[in-house]
Amino acid sequence: MGLLFVERLEGEGVFRCRRCRVDAASKDAIISRDFYGHSGRAYLFNHVVNISLGPNEDRLLVTGLHTVNDIYCSCCQQILGWRYEKAYEQTQKYKEGKYILERARMVKDG
């Protein structure tokens, strides 16, 4: 097994994996707080760190069909949310390349 490199985020308002407490995103990267995931409230971010991506998967979500990748914590492999790979409806294209982190799977410092 190789070395695990973990990126640390500076400042207040850092979201961390609930299981292992590794940094995942900064509050400054939040695009919207008006999302819901499998476990309740979720936030849309434009940048996250210390994650690995699962395979592409088509999912029918509330806002239509999307190709997404599940997001896993790079340290403990806990699922944290998903990344929008492709949106099929024009009004949803702004989500492409963005990340959903489920609030129930995160803790926030500051």
Buried (B, 14 or more C-beta within 10 A) or exposed (E): EEEEEEEEBEEEBBBBBBBBEBBBBBBEBBBEEEBEBEEEEBBBBEBBBBBEBEEEEEEEBEEEEBBBBBBBBBBEEBBBBBBBBBBEEEEBEEBEEBBBBBBEBBEEEE
